[in-house]
Amino acid sequence: MLSDTQDHVTEEGISGSTANLYIGPAIALVVRSGILRRTLPTTIVDGSFTANQDMKILHNISEDFDVRFIHHLVRSEEARIRSTCAKSGTTVESIDFQKLLEFKLRFPLITEQKEIVRLVDSKLESLNQAETLVQKSLTTLNALRDSLVSAALSGRLT
C-alpha cells in the first residue's frame, strides 16, 4: 500500500493544471510504460493524491467491494489484462483504456471478498517472512564467500 511519495503537489499546482485530486483508498494502475512488456504495476493508494497521464485510478469504490480484493484480483489477472487490453502500433507499451473498462472480472459477495483477502494476506505475510529469511541467508553466504576468498588469497586457508 502506498501512503506517501517522494514528490508532492500543492493545491495551487493542482488547480493550475489538468491534474485530478483523488482520495484513497484507490487502486493505481500503470497504463503506459515499457514495463508493461513484463508486468502490470498496481498498488493501493491511501490518502489524497494525484497521478500522471501514465496511470489510471480506480477510485470512489463502492462499499460492496473490498479495495484489497480488487487489487489482488487485478494482480491475478495481469497477464490476461495485458494481452487483452494492449494497444497495438504504439511506440511505448500501453493499455487501451476503453478495453480496460470493458474487461470482465468476477466478484463474489463482499463477505467472501473479505475472507479471500484475509487468507491471501496471511499467506503473503508468510511468504514475506520466508523471503526475509532467504535474504538474510544470502547476505551471510556472500560474507562467508568473501571471507573464504580473502583467506585463500592471503594464505590463511587451511
C-alpha positions in Angstrom: 0.0 0.0 0.0 1.3 3.4 -0.9 0.7 6.2 1.5 3.4 8.8 0.6 5.6 9.6 -2.3 8.9 11.4 -3.0 7.2 14.3 -4.9 4.3 16.3 -3.7 2.0 18.9 -5.4 0.2 21.8 -3.8 -3.5 22.7 -4.2 -2.4 25.6 -6.3 -0.4 23.3 -8.5 -3.5 21.1 -9.0 -5.8 23.9 -9.7 -3.4 25.3 -12.3 -3.2 22.1 -14.2 -5.1 19.2 -15.7 -4.3 17.0 -12.7 -7.1 15.5 -10.7 -7.1 15.1 -6.9 -8.1 11.6 -5.8 -8.9 10.5 -2.3 -8.0 6.9 -1.4 -8.3 4.2 -0.8 -8.0 3.7 -4.5 -6.1 1.5 -6.9 -3.4 2.9 -9.2 -2.5 1.1 -12.5 0.3 1.9 -14.8 -1.2 2.0 -18.3 1.7 3.4 -20.4 5.3 2.3 -19.9 7.9 -0.2 -21.2 7.4 -2.2 -18.0 4.1 -3.4 -19.4 6.0 -5.9 -21.5 6.6 -7.8 -18.3 4.1 -6.8 -15.7 1.1 -4.6 -14.9 2.2 -2.5 -11.9 -0.6 -1.8 -9.5 -0.9 -0.5 -5.9 -3.4 0.5 -3.4 -3.0 4.3 -2.6 -4.4 5.8 0.6 -4.9 9.5 1.4 -5.0 12.4 -1.1 -3.0 12.1 -4.3 -2.7 12.9 -8.0 -1.4 10.7 -10.8 0.2 11.4 -14.1 -1.0 10.5 -17.6 0.7 7.1 -17.5 -1.6 5.9 -14.8 -5.3 5.2 -14.3 -7.0 5.3 -11.0 -9.9 3.1 -9.7 -11.5 5.3 -7.1 -14.8 6.0 -5.3 -15.1 2.2 -4.9 -18.5 1.1 -3.6 -18.8 -0.4 -0.2 -19.9 -3.6 -2.0 -16.3 -4.2 -2.9 -13.1 -4.6 -0.9 -10.3 -2.5 -2.4 -7.7 -5.1 -1.3 -9.7 -7.8 -3.1 -9.9 -5.8 -6.3 -6.1 -5.2 -6.1 -5.5 -9.0 -5.6 -7.9 -9.8 -8.4 -6.3 -7.3 -10.9 -2.8 -8.7 -10.0 -4.0 -12.2 -10.5 -5.4 -11.2 -14.0 -2.5 -9.0 -15.0 -1.3 -11.3 -17.9 -4.8 -11.5 -19.3 -5.3 -7.8 -18.9 -2.0 -7.0 -20.7 -2.7 -9.4 -23.6 -6.4 -8.4 -24.0 -6.1 -4.6 -23.4 -2.7 -3.9 -25.0 -2.7 -1.1 -27.6 -1.2 -2.1 -30.9 1.0 0.0 -33.1 2.3 2.4 -30.4 5.9 3.2 -29.7 5.5 2.8 -25.9 3.6 -0.2 -24.5 0.2 1.0 -23.4 -3.1 -0.3 -22.1 -6.2 0.7 -24.2 -8.4 2.4 -21.6 -11.6 1.5 -23.3 -10.7 -2.2 -23.5 -9.7 -2.0 -19.8 -13.2 -0.5 -19.0 -14.8 -3.4 -20.9 -12.6 -6.1 -19.3 -14.8 -8.5 -17.3 -13.9 -9.6 -13.7 -16.0 -11.8 -11.4 -16.7 -10.6 -7.9 -18.1 -12.7 -5.1 -20.2 -11.1 -2.3 -18.4 -8.7 0.0 -18.2 -11.2 2.8 -16.4 -13.7 0.6 -14.1 -11.0 -0.8 -13.1 -10.1 2.8 -12.4 -13.8 3.6 -10.3 -14.2 0.5 -8.3 -11.1 1.3 -7.8 -12.4 4.9 -6.5 -15.8 3.5 -4.3 -14.2 0.8 -2.8 -11.6 3.1 -2.0 -14.3 5.6 -0.2 -16.4 3.0 1.6 -13.3 1.6 2.8 -12.4 5.1 4.2 -15.9 5.4 6.0 -15.6 2.0 7.3 -12.2 3.0 8.8 -13.7 6.2 10.3 -16.5 4.2 11.8 -14.0 1.8 13.4 -12.0 4.6 15.0 -15.2 5.9 16.3 -16.1 2.5 17.7 -12.6 2.0 19.5 -12.8 5.4 20.9 -16.2 4.5 22.1 -14.9 1.1 23.8 -12.0 2.9 25.5 -14.4 5.3 26.5 -16.7 2.4 28.0 -13.8 0.4 30.0 -12.7 3.5 31.3 -16.3 4.0 32.3 -16.5 0.3 34.2 -13.2 0.6 35.9 -14.4 3.8 36.9 -17.7 2.1 38.4 -15.9 -1.0 40.2 -13.4 1.3 41.6 -16.2 3.4 42.7 -18.3 0.4 44.4 -15.3 -1.2 46.2 -14.3 1.9 47.5 -17.8 2.7 45.3 -18.2 5.8 43.1 -21.0 4.3 43.9 -24.4 5.9 
